[in-house]
Amino acid sequence: MQAQAREKMNDNAVLKQLMTMVQDYYGSRRDGKFLEYKSPLELAQILHLDKSTEPGDWHEIFRWLEKYLAYSIKSDHPFFVNRMWSGANLPSIVGEIITAVSNTSACTYESAPVSTLMEKYMIDQMLDLVGFTDGEGQMTTGSSNANMIAMMAARNTSISSAKHSGLFGQQQLFAFVGGNAHYSMDKAANITGIGIDHLIKVPHGIRGEMEMDDLKRAMDQVLADGGVPFFVAATAGTTVRGSYDSIEQLLELRDRYHFWLHVDGAWGGAVVVSEKLRKRYLNGLEHADSFTCDFHKMFGSSLMCNILLINRGNQLFDRVLAAGDGSYLFRDEHDSEVDDLGAVSLQCGRRVDSLKWFLDWKFFGREGFCRRIEGYLELCEYAEKLVDGSEVLEMVAPRTSFNVCFRFKFAEEEVNNFNLAIRTRLYQQGTCLVGIAYIESDLCMRLLVTDPAAAREDIYAFFQSLIETGRIIQQEWER
C-alpha cells in the first residue's frame, strides 16, 4: 500500500510539474524570438539524445522536455508566417490534453462513445453549413488522405466493380486537376491505381485558376481516345497563390461530361463560414460531390484536424471503404442508433479529433470563426498595400485571396538567390519564418496569416524587419 501511495504521489508530482511547464511556455509563446536557432550539429550536441539514463528518471525526462520547448519554433509567435497553421486555439489544446489522458481510438462506439457522438454531431453541422443533402462525412488524417478517399469514391462510382475486381480490363480512367493543385493528387492517383500519368494537370491563367477551355479540350481528347474523365478536383485556395477554381463553371461541365466534382478546400475552404466570402470564392459548393477542409489551418484547431464530406451519400462510404472481416472489432448492438466510424474509415485505429473541433466550435461559434476568416483577408489586403507602397518590394503574382506572394527587388540574374538569403538570415536570427515558393521560375516569399491574434502592427513590423535585413544583405552583396 505504501509503495502504491508513493507511486501515486510521484504521478501527481509529474503531472503538476508538467502543467507548470505548459503554463509557463504558453504564457511566453509570443515573446522574444520565434526560434533560438541552432545548426543540426549544434542542436544534436545540446540534446545529447544518446545520453544514458536510469529507467524511471523523471528528472532527465523533464530536461529533454525543457530542451524541446527551448529550441522548437514558437508557432504562436506573430512572426511565424511560414505555414498554413499557427499556434492552436486554447479550447483545442484542452481537448488534446484530455484526448491524450483518456487515450482511446475513435473506431467504435464501444471504445469511444462520447467522441463518436461528437464526431457525428460535427459532421451534421458541417453538412448543413456546406449545404450537402443526405450527405455523409468523416474526420480524416488530413486533406491529403481526404483527397485520396474522394478520388477512390469517384473511381468506385465510375466503375462499380472496381472495389472487388480492380481496374483490370476496364476503360482507362482519367482525373483532372489544375496545374497549381496540391501534390497529394499525384499520390492519390498512384494509390488508387489509375496512375500518375492519368492525372491530367490543366493549365492555369494569370491568376492561377484552372482554364476551362483547356479542361474541355483535355476531356474531349480523353474521350476520343476511349478513356473516361471520371474525376475533377477544384482547388479552393491553392498552396502558393491562393487561387480558387470556379465551381460554377465546373458544374456546367459536369452536366456534360458526368465526372465526380471534388472541392479541395484544405486551405481556402474555411471561407464557407462567411456568407460574403462563400459567394465570392465557393459559389455553387452545395452542388459538388465532395468537399474537404482542414480545421487546423485558418480555423486554428491543433494539428491534425480535417473533415471529408460527400454529397447525396446513400451509404457511399460503406460501398467505398468497408471491406474485410471486422467482426472481432465492430458490433451491431447499436446499429439502430449509431454506426461505428471505424467500419468505413480508411484506417482502423482512429485518433479522437472530434473533441478539439467540437470544443472550438462551441467556444468560438460560426460567427466567431467568420470574423476571424474575414479578418485574415483584411490583413492580407493590408499586406498587399504595404508591398505595393514599398520602394524595395514587389508582388510576384496578383493576390487573389489569402496568399501574399512578394519579393525584395534585386538584379534579375540574382534576385532568387538574394531573396533566399534574406529568408535564411531572418530564420537563423530567430526573427521570423516566412514561406518561400516558386511561381514559374521566380522565387517568392509567401506571407500567410493564420494567427487569430495577428494585427496590422504585426504585419507592419514583419515587413520592416524584412526590409531592414534585405538592405543589410544588399550592402554586403554590392561591396
NORNORCOR-V768832 format. One line per field, one symbol per residue. ss: DSSP state (h for helix, s for strand, l for the rest). phi: phi as a letter, one per 30 degrees, with the letter a starting at -180 (. if undefined). burial: # if it has 9 or more other ideal C-beta (glycine too) atoms within 8 Angstrom, else .. A space follows every 10 residues. Layout:
# NORNORCOR-V768832
ss->???
phi->???
burial->???
This chain:
# NORNORCOR-V768832
ss->lhhhhhhhhh hhhhhhhhhh hhhhhhhlll lllllllllh hhhhhhhlll lllllllhhh hhhhhhhhhh hlllllllls sllllllllh hhhhhhhhhh hhllllllll llhhhhhhhh hhhhhhhhhh lllllsssss llhhhhhhhh hhhhhhhhll lhhhhlllll llssssssll lllhhhhhhh hllllhhhss sslsllllls lhhhhhhhhh hhhhlllsss ssssssllll lllsllhhhh hhhhhhhlls sssssllhhh hhhlhhhhhh hlllhhhlls ssssllllll lllllsssss lllllhhhhh hlllllllll llllllllll hhhhllllll lllhhhhhhh hhhhhhhhhh hhhhhhhhhh hhhhhhhhll llssslllll lllsssssll lhhhhhhhhh hhhhhhhhll llsssssssl lsssssslll lllllhhhhh hhhhhhhhhh hhhhhhhhl
phi->.ddddddddd dddddddddd dddddddcdc ciddacdbde dddddddhdc ddbdeidded eddddddedd cddcdcddcc bccdbbeded eddedddddd ddhbcdcbde cbdddddddd ddddddeddd jdchcbaadc dkdddddddd ddddddddbd ddeccicdic ddcbcbbddc dddddddddd ddjdjddccd cdecddcjdd dddddddddd dddddjcbdc abcddcjddc didcdddedd dddddccicd cccdcecddd dddceddddd cbdjedcdda abacddcddj dddcabbccb dhdhideddc cdaiccddcc ccdcedcacd dddbcdcddb ddcddddddd dddcidddde dddddddddd dddddddddc dccadcbedc accccbadda eedbdddddd dddddedddi dabcdbacch ccdbccdbcb cdddbedddd dedddddddd dddddddcd
burial->.........# ...#..##.. #...#...#. ..###..... ..#..##... .........# .#.####.#. #..####### #.#######. ######.##. ....#####. .#..###### ###.###.## .#..###### .######### #########. .##...#..# .######### ##.######. .#.#...### .#.#..#### ##.###.##. .##...#### ########.# #######..# #.##....## ########## ####..##.. ######.### ########## ##.####### ###..###.# #....#..## ...#.....# #####....# ########## #.##...### .###.##.## ####.##..# ..#.###.## ########.# ...###.### ###.###.## #######.#. .######### #..#...### ###.###.## #.##..#..
